[in-house]
Amino acid sequence: MTDVLDTTRIRQDFPILAQPYQGKSLIYLDSAVSGLMPKAVNERIAHYQAFEHTNVHRGVSRLSQEATDRFEEARIKVRDLLNAPSAKQCIWTRGTTEAINLVAQSYGRQHIHEGDEILLSAMEHHSNIVPWQLLAEERGAKVRVLPMSESGELILEELDALLTSRTKILGVAQVSNVLGTINPVKEIIARAHAKGVPVLVDGAQAVPHMAVDVQDLDADFYVFSGHKLHGPTGIGVLYGKQEHLDSMPPWQGGGSMILSVSWEKTTFIGTPGKFEAGTPPIAQAIGLGSAIDYVRTLGYEAIAAHGQDLLAYATERVRTIEGLRIIGQAKHKASVLSFVMEGVHPHDVGSILDSEGVVVRAGHHCAQPVMKFFKIPATTRASFACFNDRSDVDALIKGLQTVKEIFG
Ligand SMILES: Cc1ncc(COP(=O)(O)O)c(C=O)c1O
């Protein structure tokens, strides 16, 4: 057992874990749906709201300048988290979904025309499918799919043939939210670039588990959500290469993003402001900055090692349950374990576990094409974070044994 993270101490950072749940203690195995927020992040947001709040990038008051400084400091934390060349390349959005919609509607409308192709991996979340389908419909373009194997790994042998002169963008998740697969995005990007195709990486499930370096990956766009990284909801990030961002038109208009406005003509400021019309989610950005501090203090090396240990232990233990099938058996996985149980609907598994105090996700996980591929309606999914330990996995196993008893 790894002792790289002191989970006893870490658990004290998450007050929600100390309160009774279903008459038991809460076992939270649902961090892939949303990460819990540590006290420090809550306190940082509350302090900002109570003592520092006003609007940003407006006015000459010291209060406004200080709020702006805190807001922009959070952006610098994002830059450092992703190793982006500049904070100007890190745009605040409401989350991963909005970041992908921004790229589809701005970069996509500019570059994708009739007969063009958008290549997506077979294991994308709906948020990396639907915005592209909407665009394809509007433009007369086509969405094509990079297939995966039964083990839940992308079939890279098919990649080069799918990258044609018509392909205008490739979208791929770094980590699958259903299967846990860690996709070799660096290799995928290199092969796409060899054919002149830019790549958008959905990092929603990657940033909670591994250090990300957008320059090393050479990603054209990289997106993630604050709430999966122990931050608040309502905030996310779009990173983009400067040359793309510079040539992309704004996707929303309003205050804060203009250089000048007249009835005849409006001109815009550069990035990131060009893409941040209106009052931004200030407290949420500052909260995400604090969550980044939290994660970086624990250290990605320790987080990744801890996650791998829990995943290996959980995988080994669930295999002892008769009639249970793991969905997603890739060689490289992050802390996500999806499964189905013979004769029991995943929703029933989830409800019984919940009554035992074990919170997991049951459903299609906003990835219906993945469900269709595996010919299942849904899965039950356990996902692990820094505060989980082996006793949480043991509680999951005990709950699954109860499911077996109930369903015979
Ligand atoms: C891989 C992946 N992409 C995108 C999303 C969408 O994130 P959000 O709802 O925060 O925009 C999720 C959320 O579950 C996800 O797991």
The ligand as an SDF file (V2000), in Angstrom:
LIG
                    3D

 16 16  0  0  0  0  0  0  0  0999 V2000
  -14.4020   13.7520  -20.1200 C   0  0  0  0  0  0  0  0  0  0  0  0
  -15.3990   14.8350  -19.8180 C   0  0  0  0  0  0  0  0  0  0  0  0
  -15.5450   15.8400  -20.6820 N   0  0  0  0  0  0  0  0  0  0  0  0
  -16.3980   16.8450  -20.4590 C   0  0  0  0  0  0  0  0  0  0  0  0
  -17.1960   16.8790  -19.3350 C   0  0  0  0  0  0  0  0  0  0  0  0
  -18.1420   18.0150  -19.1420 C   0  0  0  0  0  0  0  0  0  0  0  0
  -17.7290   18.8050  -18.0890 O   0  0  0  0  0  0  0  0  0  0  0  0
  -18.6500   20.0090  -17.5540 P   0  0  0  0  0  0  0  0  0  0  0  0
  -20.0190   19.4320  -17.3290 O   0  0  0  0  0  0  0  0  0  0  0  0
  -17.9750   20.4390  -16.2950 O   0  0  0  0  0  0  0  0  0  0  0  0
  -18.6410   21.0530  -18.6040 O   0  0  0  0  0  0  0  0  0  0  0  0
  -17.0860   15.8430  -18.4100 C   0  0  0  0  0  0  0  0  0  0  0  0
  -17.9530   15.8110  -17.2190 C   0  0  0  0  0  0  0  0  0  0  0  0
  -18.2680   14.7720  -16.7010 O   0  0  0  0  0  0  0  0  0  0  0  0
  -16.1620   14.8020  -18.6560 C   0  0  0  0  0  0  0  0  0  0  0  0
  -16.0210   13.7970  -17.7880 O   0  0  0  0  0  0  0  0  0  0  0  0
  1  2  1  0
  2  3  1  0
  2 15  2  0
  3  4  2  0
  4  5  1  0
  5  6  1  0
  5 12  2  0
  6  7  1  0
  7  8  1  0
  8  9  2  0
  8 10  1  0
  8 11  1  0
 12 13  1  0
 12 15  1  0
 13 14  2  0
 15 16  1  0
M  END
$$$$
